[in-house]
């Protein structure tokens, strides 16, 4: 019997993978249900998160309407949302459902895509292994089709994007990344009305490149300027340019295009994960922060050069800082700290850093900490930001590329033990 069930799990995955290559996304929900039956999974529903990470929305398609199930679930205050927040399998489902049911995190690496709702004939280790495999495969399939799917793009939106946001979200890397050396997370608001902010990260062997840009203005032209800065930086980096040369490439591109009428501030940094040496240049931007030991913060001082695109001729000086394992580098734009409450008080740098420290100490995964931070900034500003608010956070784990358990805890991967003990729903560990 065990061998038969194991064979059924393999057949579910291999047949679904084979079918996925030529499958449009609107056929995926039905195909998943059909192939999952081989493993004794009687119902599978796919919920995907929106841009602001506030709701989970049901992916429907040919032959699957989701009848009898909610088509939209709040992330805060629901069992499905807790699965999304903490990256853990939770028991759930309507009381009338037969057999066993779960909410399962849907992750591509450490990028949180959404959750699965799954009903099964049995509740045992074999079933939970099949849940793991199915969630992993579906995440890969969804990501592989995301760039060419308007269905997925529309599902992720609860309101229309402005033109700048349409460009930016298609240029920037995913909001979360982790390996055995670093955990990187980013967040940007207002998600639907971005103007001039952009972030970038990339790995190159042992090096991790980090950049944040803030282009002048609050219009579509600011979005074009930020997109040009991002593209020029990426192009120069991939041609082998160092930090200074990258920032000069951005400046040259902006001057050529805008003739000194538009500019962008920014910080460009490189972390050598073998040693923890952080190198960076500051082009008229807020100084980076380092958070150490969950109790100590420091600005990184470096003589700032002029904003890119102004051509003022100030020297661009690269600076270095030796990090310790566990240090978190935080790059941000002014919309984060300058958001004003109803009384006119700014959110402020102290409140910003205290929020990160407190929520990290509570055992929250880094992506969830940033999600709550940006929502707190929005709430402080009564839901309406006057400027883009972007955060890019990178934690250096250390030179050990096999530190998977620690990375899992920071990232909210299923192996982490970060779910608070006061959860109202029983948790099921993944085997």
C-alpha positions as CSV (number, residue, x, y, z in Angstrom):
1,X,0.0,0.0,0.0
2,X,2.8,2.4,0.9
3,X,4.5,1.8,-2.4
4,X,1.3,2.3,-4.3
5,X,0.7,5.6,-2.6
6,X,4.3,6.7,-3.2
7,X,3.9,5.8,-6.8
8,X,0.7,7.9,-6.9
9,X,2.5,10.9,-5.5
10,X,5.2,10.6,-8.2
11,X,2.7,10.2,-10.9
12,X,0.9,13.4,-9.7
13,X,4.1,15.4,-10.0
14,X,5.5,13.9,-13.2
15,X,2.2,14.0,-15.1
16,X,1.5,17.6,-14.0
17,X,5.0,18.7,-14.9
18,X,4.7,17.1,-18.3
19,X,1.3,18.7,-18.9
20,X,2.5,22.2,-17.7
21,X,4.9,22.9,-20.6
22,X,2.1,23.6,-23.1
23,X,-0.6,24.6,-20.6
24,X,-2.0,28.1,-20.5
25,X,-2.5,29.4,-16.9
26,X,-6.3,29.3,-17.1
27,X,-6.1,25.5,-17.4
28,X,-3.8,25.0,-14.4
29,X,-6.5,24.9,-11.6
30,X,-8.4,22.1,-13.3
31,X,-5.3,20.2,-14.3
32,X,-4.0,20.3,-10.7
33,X,-7.3,18.8,-9.4
34,X,-7.2,16.1,-12.0
35,X,-3.6,15.1,-11.4
36,X,-3.7,15.4,-7.6
37,X,-6.3,12.6,-7.4
38,X,-3.5,10.1,-8.1
39,X,-2.0,11.1,-4.6
40,X,-5.3,11.0,-2.8
41,X,-5.8,14.8,-2.8
42,X,-9.5,15.4,-3.5
43,X,-9.5,19.2,-3.8
44,X,-6.8,21.8,-4.5
45,X,-7.4,25.5,-4.8
46,X,-4.7,28.1,-5.6
47,X,-4.7,31.5,-3.9
48,X,-2.2,34.1,-4.9
49,X,-1.2,37.3,-3.0
50,X,-1.8,40.8,-4.3
51,X,0.8,43.5,-4.8
52,X,0.3,45.0,-1.4
53,X,0.2,41.7,0.4
54,X,-3.1,42.4,1.9
55,X,-5.3,39.7,0.3
56,X,-5.1,36.2,-1.2
57,X,-7.2,35.8,-4.4
58,X,-8.4,32.6,-5.9
59,X,-7.0,31.5,-9.3
60,X,-9.9,30.3,-11.3
61,X,-10.0,28.9,-14.9
62,X,-11.5,26.4,-17.2
63,X,-13.8,24.2,-15.3
64,X,-12.9,25.6,-11.9
65,X,-15.0,28.4,-10.3
66,X,-14.2,27.8,-6.7
67,X,-17.9,27.5,-5.9
68,X,-18.4,27.1,-2.1
69,X,-15.1,28.8,-1.3
70,X,-14.2,32.4,-0.8
71,X,-12.6,34.0,-3.9
72,X,-10.7,36.6,-1.7
73,X,-9.2,36.1,1.7
74,X,-7.6,38.7,4.0
75,X,-4.0,38.0,4.9
76,X,-4.5,39.5,8.4
77,X,-6.8,37.6,10.7
78,X,-7.3,34.4,8.7
79,X,-5.8,30.9,8.8
80,X,-4.9,31.1,5.1
81,X,-3.2,34.4,5.9
82,X,-1.2,33.0,8.8
83,X,0.1,30.3,6.4
84,X,1.2,33.0,4.1
85,X,2.8,35.1,6.8
86,X,4.7,32.4,8.6
87,X,5.3,29.9,5.8
88,X,3.8,27.0,7.8
89,X,1.2,24.3,6.9
90,X,-1.9,24.9,9.0
91,X,-5.0,22.7,9.4
92,X,-8.1,24.4,8.1
93,X,-11.0,24.4,5.8
94,X,-14.7,24.5,6.2
95,X,-16.2,22.3,9.0
96,X,-18.3,20.4,6.5
97,X,-15.3,19.2,4.4
98,X,-14.7,15.5,4.6
99,X,-11.3,13.9,5.3
100,X,-8.4,16.2,6.2
101,X,-7.7,19.7,4.9
102,X,-4.7,22.1,5.0
103,X,-3.5,25.5,4.0
104,X,-0.1,25.1,2.4
105,X,2.4,27.9,1.7
106,X,3.2,28.5,-2.0
107,X,6.8,29.6,-2.2
108,X,9.3,30.1,-5.1
109,X,12.5,30.0,-3.1
110,X,11.7,32.5,-0.5
111,X,9.3,34.6,-2.6
112,X,5.8,34.2,-1.1
113,X,3.4,33.7,-4.0
114,X,0.3,32.6,-2.0
115,X,-1.2,29.5,-0.5
116,X,-2.9,26.3,-1.5
117,X,-6.1,24.9,0.1
118,X,-5.9,21.1,-0.1
119,X,-8.3,18.4,1.0
120,X,-7.1,14.8,1.2
121,X,-8.4,11.4,2.0
122,X,-5.8,10.8,4.7
123,X,-3.7,12.7,7.2
124,X,-0.3,11.1,7.4
125,X,3.4,11.7,6.6
126,X,2.9,10.4,3.0
127,X,0.2,12.9,2.4
128,X,2.2,15.8,3.8
129,X,5.2,14.9,1.6
130,X,2.9,15.1,-1.4
131,X,1.7,18.5,-0.2
132,X,5.3,19.7,-0.2
133,X,6.0,18.4,-3.6
134,X,2.8,19.7,-5.1
135,X,3.3,23.2,-3.6
136,X,6.9,23.4,-4.9
137,X,6.0,22.3,-8.4
138,X,3.0,24.7,-8.6
139,X,5.2,27.6,-7.5
140,X,7.7,26.8,-10.3
141,X,4.9,26.5,-12.9
142,X,3.3,29.8,-11.8
143,X,6.6,31.7,-11.9
144,X,7.5,30.3,-15.3
145,X,4.2,31.7,-16.7
146,X,4.0,34.9,-14.8
147,X,6.0,37.1,-17.2
148,X,3.6,36.4,-20.1
149,X,0.3,36.1,-18.3
150,X,-2.1,38.9,-18.0
151,X,-4.4,36.6,-16.0
152,X,-1.8,36.5,-13.2
153,X,-1.1,40.2,-13.5
154,X,-4.7,41.1,-13.1
155,X,-5.2,38.7,-10.3
156,X,-2.4,40.5,-8.3
157,X,-4.1,43.9,-8.6
158,X,-7.0,45.2,-6.5
159,X,-6.9,48.5,-8.3
160,X,-5.4,49.8,-11.5
161,X,-1.7,50.6,-11.7
162,X,-0.4,53.9,-13.0
163,X,2.0,53.8,-15.9
164,X,5.2,54.2,-13.8
165,X,4.1,51.3,-11.6
166,X,3.4,49.2,-14.6
167,X,7.0,49.8,-15.8
168,X,8.7,49.4,-12.4
169,X,7.2,46.2,-11.3
170,X,8.2,44.6,-14.6
171,X,11.8,45.8,-14.2
172,X,12.6,45.0,-10.6
173,X,13.6,41.6,-9.2
174,X,11.2,39.6,-6.9
175,X,10.6,41.1,-3.4
176,X,12.5,38.2,-1.6
177,X,15.6,36.2,-2.1
178,X,17.7,34.0,0.1
179,X,20.6,31.5,-0.1
180,X,23.0,30.2,2.5
181,X,24.8,33.6,2.7
182,X,22.1,36.3,2.6
183,X,18.5,37.0,3.0
184,X,17.2,39.9,0.9
185,X,13.7,41.5,1.1
186,X,12.3,44.6,-0.5
187,X,9.0,46.5,-0.3
188,X,7.7,49.5,-2.2
189,X,4.6,51.7,-1.8
190,X,2.3,53.0,-3.0
191,X,2.3,49.8,-5.0
192,X,-0.3,51.0,-7.5
193,X,1.0,54.6,-7.9
194,X,4.8,54.4,-7.9
195,X,6.6,57.4,-9.4
196,X,10.4,57.6,-9.1
197,X,11.6,54.8,-6.8
198,X,13.3,51.6,-7.8
199,X,15.4,48.9,-6.2
200,X,17.8,46.3,-7.5
201,X,19.7,43.3,-6.2
202,X,21.7,40.6,-7.9
203,X,24.3,37.9,-7.1
204,X,27.5,37.4,-9.0
205,X,29.4,34.5,-7.5
206,X,30.3,35.5,-3.9
207,X,29.2,39.1,-4.5
208,X,25.8,40.6,-3.8
209,X,24.9,43.9,-5.5
210,X,22.3,46.2,-3.9
211,X,20.9,49.5,-5.2
212,X,18.1,51.9,-4.4
213,X,17.2,54.8,-6.7
214,X,14.9,57.8,-6.1
215,X,14.2,59.9,-9.2
216,X,13.0,63.5,-8.8
217,X,9.3,64.1,-9.3
218,X,6.0,62.3,-8.7
219,X,4.9,61.6,-12.3
220,X,5.3,59.2,-15.1
221,X,8.5,61.1,-16.2
222,X,9.9,60.2,-12.8
223,X,9.2,56.5,-13.4
224,X,10.9,56.8,-16.8
225,X,13.9,58.4,-15.1
226,X,14.1,55.6,-12.5
227,X,13.8,52.9,-15.1
228,X,16.6,54.5,-17.1
229,X,18.8,54.7,-13.9
230,X,18.1,51.0,-13.1
231,X,18.8,49.9,-16.7
232,X,22.1,51.9,-16.9
233,X,23.3,50.5,-13.6
234,X,22.4,46.9,-14.5
235,X,24.1,47.3,-18.0
236,X,27.3,48.8,-16.5
237,X,27.4,46.1,-13.7
238,X,27.1,43.3,-16.2
239,X,29.9,44.8,-18.2
240,X,32.2,44.6,-15.2
241,X,32.0,48.2,-13.9
242,X,32.9,49.0,-10.3
243,X,30.7,51.0,-8.0
244,X,32.0,54.4,-9.0
245,X,31.8,53.5,-12.7
246,X,28.2,52.2,-12.3
247,X,27.0,55.4,-10.8
248,X,28.8,57.4,-13.5
249,X,27.1,55.3,-16.1
250,X,23.8,56.2,-14.6
251,X,24.7,59.9,-14.5
252,X,25.8,59.8,-18.2
253,X,22.6,58.1,-19.3
254,X,20.4,60.6,-17.4
255,X,22.3,63.6,-18.7
256,X,22.2,62.3,-22.3
257,X,18.5,61.8,-22.1
258,X,17.4,64.8,-19.9
259,X,20.2,67.3,-20.3
260,X,20.5,68.1,-16.6
261,X,16.7,68.6,-16.2
262,X,16.1,65.3,-14.3
263,X,18.2,63.5,-11.7
264,X,18.1,60.6,-9.3
265,X,19.7,60.0,-5.9
266,X,20.8,56.6,-4.9
267,X,23.0,54.2,-3.0
268,X,24.9,51.5,-4.9
269,X,26.5,48.8,-2.7
270,X,28.3,45.5,-3.1
271,X,28.6,42.8,-0.3
272,X,31.4,40.3,-0.5
273,X,29.8,37.3,1.2
274,X,33.1,35.6,1.8
275,X,34.3,38.3,4.2
276,X,31.4,40.5,5.0
277,X,33.0,43.5,3.5
278,X,30.4,46.0,2.3
279,X,31.4,48.6,-0.2
280,X,29.2,51.4,-1.4
281,X,28.8,54.8,-2.9
282,X,26.3,57.5,-2.0
283,X,24.9,59.7,-4.8
284,X,23.0,62.4,-2.8
285,X,20.9,59.8,-0.9
286,X,20.0,58.9,2.7
287,X,22.8,57.1,4.4
288,X,22.5,53.3,4.7
289,X,21.7,51.8,8.1
290,X,23.3,48.8,9.8
291,X,21.3,46.9,12.5
292,X,23.5,44.7,14.7
293,X,22.5,42.3,17.3
294,X,18.9,43.4,17.3
295,X,19.8,46.3,19.6
296,X,22.3,48.6,17.8
297,X,21.9,50.7,14.7
298,X,24.4,53.0,12.9
299,X,24.4,55.1,9.9
300,X,27.2,54.3,7.4
301,X,29.1,57.5,6.7
302,X,30.5,58.2,3.3
303,X,31.1,61.5,1.6
304,X,28.1,61.9,-0.7
305,X,28.6,62.8,-4.4
306,X,26.0,64.8,-6.3
307,X,22.8,63.2,-7.5
308,X,23.1,61.4,-10.7
309,X,22.1,63.5,-13.7
310,X,23.1,66.9,-12.3
311,X,26.8,66.8,-13.4
312,X,28.0,69.0,-10.5
313,X,31.4,67.4,-10.5
314,X,31.7,66.3,-6.9
315,X,34.0,63.4,-6.4
316,X,32.4,60.0,-6.0
317,X,34.2,58.2,-3.1
318,X,33.7,54.5,-2.5
319,X,33.5,53.5,1.2
320,X,33.8,50.3,3.1
321,X,32.4,48.7,6.3
322,X,33.3,45.4,7.8
323,X,30.0,43.6,8.7
324,X,29.5,40.9,11.4
325,X,27.4,37.8,10.7
326,X,23.8,38.6,11.3
327,X,24.2,42.3,10.4
328,X,21.3,43.8,8.4
329,X,22.0,46.5,5.8
330,X,19.0,48.7,5.2
331,X,18.6,51.0,2.1
332,X,15.5,53.2,2.0
333,X,14.0,56.2,0.3
334,X,12.7,59.4,2.0
335,X,9.0,58.3,1.7
336,X,9.6,55.8,4.5
337,X,10.8,58.2,7.2
338,X,9.1,61.4,6.0
339,X,5.6,60.1,5.9
340,X,3.5,62.4,8.1
341,X,0.7,61.5,10.4
342,X,-2.5,63.5,10.8
343,X,-0.7,65.8,13.3
344,X,2.1,66.5,10.9
345,X,4.7,64.4,12.7
346,X,7.0,62.3,10.5
347,X,7.2,58.6,10.9
348,X,10.9,59.2,11.4
349,X,14.1,57.2,11.4
350,X,13.9,56.1,15.0
351,X,10.4,54.7,14.6
352,X,11.5,53.0,11.4
353,X,14.5,51.2,12.9
354,X,12.6,50.4,16.1
355,X,9.9,48.7,14.1
356,X,12.4,46.5,12.3
357,X,14.2,45.5,15.5
358,X,11.0,44.8,17.5
359,X,9.4,42.7,14.9
360,X,12.5,40.8,14.2
361,X,12.8,40.0,17.9
362,X,9.3,38.7,17.8
363,X,10.5,35.9,15.5
364,X,8.8,37.2,12.4
365,X,10.3,36.2,9.0
366,X,12.0,39.2,7.3
367,X,9.5,39.4,4.5
368,X,6.7,39.6,7.0
369,X,8.5,42.2,9.0
370,X,8.7,44.4,5.9
371,X,5.1,43.8,5.0
372,X,4.0,45.0,8.3
373,X,6.4,47.9,8.3
374,X,5.1,49.3,5.0
375,X,1.5,48.8,6.2
376,X,2.4,50.7,9.4
377,X,3.8,53.6,7.3
378,X,0.7,53.7,5.2
379,X,-1.6,53.6,8.3
380,X,0.5,56.4,9.9
381,X,-0.1,58.5,6.8
382,X,-3.8,57.6,6.8
383,X,-3.4,55.3,3.8
384,X,-2.1,58.0,1.4
385,X,1.6,58.5,0.8
386,X,2.8,61.8,-0.7
387,X,6.1,60.2,-1.8
388,X,7.3,56.7,-2.7
389,X,8.4,54.6,0.2
390,X,10.9,51.9,-0.6
391,X,13.0,49.6,1.7
392,X,15.7,47.1,0.6
393,X,17.0,45.0,3.5
394,X,19.9,42.5,3.2
395,X,21.0,40.3,6.1
396,X,24.5,38.8,5.8
397,X,24.3,35.3,7.4
398,X,28.0,34.7,7.2
399,X,30.4,32.9,4.8
400,X,28.8,29.4,5.4
401,X,26.7,28.6,2.4
402,X,25.1,25.7,4.2
403,X,23.4,27.8,6.9
404,X,20.0,26.6,5.6
405,X,18.2,26.3,9.0
406,X,19.0,29.9,10.0
407,X,18.1,31.2,6.6
408,X,14.8,29.3,6.7
409,X,13.9,31.0,10.0
410,X,14.7,34.4,8.6
411,X,12.9,33.9,5.4
412,X,9.7,32.1,6.5
413,X,10.5,28.9,4.8
414,X,8.5,25.9,6.0
415,X,11.4,24.5,8.0
416,X,11.4,27.5,10.3
417,X,10.0,27.4,13.8
418,X,8.7,31.0,13.8
419,X,5.0,30.4,14.3
420,X,3.9,32.0,17.6
421,X,2.6,29.5,20.2
422,X,-0.6,31.5,20.6
423,X,-2.0,30.4,17.2
424,X,-5.6,29.4,17.4
425,X,-5.2,26.7,14.8
426,X,-3.2,23.5,15.2
427,X,0.0,23.5,13.1
428,X,1.3,20.5,11.2
429,X,5.0,20.3,10.7
430,X,6.2,19.4,7.2
431,X,7.9,16.0,7.1
